Amino acid sequence: MKIVYKQWKPDEGLEELQAKIYSTISGLPATAEQIRERNMSRSPEMTRYALTKDGKPLAYTTARDSTSDPGVTYIGYPWAMKGCPKEVQEKIFNELFEYLKGRRETRVISTTIVYGSKIFDEQLEFFKEKGFSENEVLYRYNLDYDIKEAATMKITKDISSYESRLATADDVERLVEICQSDPYMKRAFPSENAMRIYFKDRVLKAGHTILISKGDQIVAASAPLKFKPEGIFLTGEDERIVMRFTAIRPGYHQAWKRLLIEVAKECMAAEWTDIPLRATFSFSTSANTALGLAAIRPEIEAFEVILTYRQ
């Protein structure tokens, strides 16, 4: 079999092939649009492909620099379609791995494996054979609210001075600014421009975006979205209303309660009262107690394991 090896280039349809390989083998969703946005923010050497002579997808692997820990680079599993020769899968991974080892910007090489992947055990074994060991687990803490109860929560004194309004198409830069001020949200996007595109082309077009202000300053923002489980952003079997992003300006943590109430009110106005509103945040820890709690407490969800290469 003649193999064609490529690095990432825009406008060659590689993002469609990458999405096909990942969704087919992992059983998790991926879109070409999301992949393109991520790949455009990385150097071409960070994403590598193996294709057949006639352009059919065989395998790919990719890497990204951490947005929160300078010097940490995450390398991905070499996803391969059935029928892809093992040596091809190994080749693209090993070449990327060696590239990262010699890269000045990379001090630590880590990887993440999503528990929901169909081949989780294979991925875990692969990385352990390569010298990686388990470091931490990433969890989500989920809390579901009844829409009617949340919408009628008391406006207590500590949040009575906040004001609320729906965002319009003119609020793109305000949304970017509030998200840039939130350390967690700032790390959630590969670039400020990607954030701007997300709000302009997706969030504001869908509507229901809530802005919370104090005086002349926007201090919190979010938007409800009806969402069906797809294995990454929402697991399980039941539909939820999710807060598709949540940005809180540092120093205004009280604004979150007002934001929750106003988002619930907007759900009431949209007549979304039949399913719960989910609030969530993520955290990572190496404590084994957390895995034990996650097994018995439904609000704590183990999402992915983090492994680190030990030279």
N, C-alpha and C positions, 0 to 999 in steps of 0.2 A: 504494500500500500504506500503510495506516494503521499507524504505529509507536507503541508505548507504551514510554516511557523510565522506568526505575525505578532507585532506589538500594537498597542492601541493607536488608531488613527480615526479622526472624525470623518463622517460622511462616507463610510465604507460598509455600513450596516452591521458592524461588529457588535453593537449594543443589542440588536435583535437576536443574534446568535448566542450572546452571553446570557440573555434573559431566558432563552429556550433551554439552554443546558442547565442552568440553575433550577428553574421551576420544574423541569422534568425529573431531575435526579434528587433534589431535596424535598420536593413536594410542597415547597413554600413559594409564595408569589414573588414575582420580580417583573418590572416593566422596563422597556428599553429607554423610556424617557428618564427614569430615575438613574439608570446606569450611565446614560450619557452625561447627566449633570455631574455625577461623581467622577467619571473618567476625565472630564474636561478640566477638573481641578487637580489632576495628578499628572506626573510626567509619563510619557508613553511607555517607558521601561517598566512601569509599575503594573501593567496589565498585559498579559501574554496569552496567545491563542494557538491552538493546533486545529487545522482544518484539512479536509480532504482536498484533493486536486481540483474538484469541481465546486469547492466552497462550502461544503456541508460541515456543520459543527462537530468537532470531536471532543475538545477539552479547552479549559481556560483556567487561569489563576490570576489573582490580583493582590495588591497590597496598598495600604494607606497609612499615612502618618497620623498619629493621635492628635486630636485638637486640644486635649486637656493636659497631656504629658509630653512635653518636648523631648525628642530623642527616642520615643517609643514608636515603633512601626508594627502594624498588624499585617501579617501575611495570611492569605486565604487558602482554603483547601483547593487542590487541583481538581475541579469538577470535571468529570468525564462521562460522555455518553456510553451506553452499552456498545460493546464492539470496539471501543478505543483501545489500542494496544497499551499495555501497562507501562512500557518503556516511554511512550509518548507522554503519558500523564506524569511520570517521574521527571522527564526531561524539562518540561515547562516549569515545574515546581522547583527543581534543583537549580535551574539557571536563575530564576527570580530570587531564590534563597541566597545564592552566592553573590548576586548583585547587591542585596541588602546588607550582607555581611561586610562588603567592602565600601559601603556608602557612608560618607562622612556624617550625614544627618541622622543616621540610625545608630543608637547605642544599645537598644534592647529590642529584640524581636519577639512579638507575642502573636497569639491567634485567638479567635473566639469560635465556639461551636454552639449553634442554636439547638436546644434540647428537642425542638419540634422537627428537626431534620429527619427524613426517612432513613438516612444512613449515618446517624449520630455515632453509633458504635464503631463503624468503619473509620470515620473521621478521627475519633479519639485514639484509636489504635495507630493510625497513620502518623499522627503528630507525636505520640509517645515514642514510636520507633525512630523519629527524626530528632529526638533529644529534648522534646518539650515536656514540661510537667505542669500539672494543674496548680493554679495560683489562687484564683478567686472565682466566685460565681456571681453573676449579675442577676438581681431579683427585681420584681415589680411588686409594689404594694398597691393593691386595688381596693377602692371603696365605692360601693354602689349606693346611689341616693334615689329615693322616690321623688319624681319630678314635682309633684304637688306639695310634698312636705318641704323640699328644698326651696321652692318658690315662695313659701309662706314663712320662712325662718324670720325671726325677729331682727330688725335693723337695730343692733345695739349701739350704744354711744360711741364705741371705738371705731365704728364704720359709718356712722351717720353723716359725716362730713364729705364722704366720697360721692361722686356723681357718676352716672352711667349713660352711655348712648351707643347706638349702632354705628359701626364704622361704614364709611362710604369709599368709593373708588379713589377719593382724594386723600385717603389716610394711609396709603402704602408706606410712605416714608415714616410716618408716626409708628406704624407697626414694626418696621425695620429697626427704628431707634429703640423702642421698648424691648425688643428681643435682643438687641445688641447689649443692652444694659443688664440683662439677666444672664449670669455666667453659664447656666445650664443650657438655655436656649441658644446662646451664641455658639456653643460647641456642637449643636445639633445640625448645623448646616456647613457645607464645605466652604462657602464663601458668602459675603454680604450680598452679592448679586444673586446667588441661588436663593437666598432668603427673600429677596425682592420679587423674583419670578414666582416663588411659591405663593406669596400673598396676592400678587396681581392676577395671576392666571388661575389660581385654584381657590384660595380661601375667600377672597372678596366676591368672586363670581358665584360661589355657593351661597353667600349671604350669612346672616345670623351672627356676624362677628361683633363681640362686645368690647367696648373700651371703658375702662374705669379711670377716672381722673380725680385729682385733688388740686384745687386751684386751676392753674393753667397747664398742669403737667399730667401726661398719661402715666399711670403707675401700674396698670395691669391690663391684660387683654387675653381673650380666648374666643373660641367659636365651637359650638356644638355641631356634631355630625353623626347622623345615623350610620352605624357601621356593623357589617356582618363579619363573623369570625373568618380570618384567613390564615391564621397560624403564626403571624409575626406580631402585628400591632394588637390583635385581639385573638386570644385562644379560646378554646371551649366550643360550645355549640349554640349559644344564645346571642342574639343581636343586642347591642348596647348603643346608647348615645355617648360618644366619647368627646372629651374636650381635646380637639385635634391639635392644639398647641396651648400652652399656658405660660405666659410671661409675667413675671412680677419684678418690679424695680426694687433693688436692694434698699432696705430701710422701710419698706411698705408691706411687710408680710401680712398685716391685718387686712389688706385689700383683697386677699384671696377669698375670704368669707363673702365679701360683697360681690366679688366676681362670680362665685358659685351661685349665689342667689339670683343675680341678674341673668346668668346663663340659663338657669332653670326657668325663669320668667319668660325668656325668649322661646324656650322649648314649649312652654304653655301656649304662647301666642301662635306657635306653629302647629299646635295640637299634637305634639309629641309627648303624650302622657302615658303610653302603654308599655314602655320599656324603661329600665333604670338609666340614670345618668352616672357614668363612671368617671371618677377622679383617680389619678394614678401618678406615681413617681417611681423612679428606679434607684437602686443602690447596689453596691458590690461589697462583698466581705469574704474572708477566708474562713469564717467561723462555721464549723460543721453543724453547730446548733441551728443555724439558719436553714440548712437543708432539712433538718428534722422538723422544724416548725412549718416549713413550706409543705411538707408531706401531710400535715394535719390541719393547717389553717388555710382555708381557700382564698383568703385575701392576700396571702403571700405566695408569689409565683416565681419559681426558679426558671429563668429565661435562657441564659446561655452560660457556658463555662469558659473561663479565660485561662489559657495556658501560656507559659513563657519558656523560651529556649534557654537551656542551661549549657553553656559552652564547656 
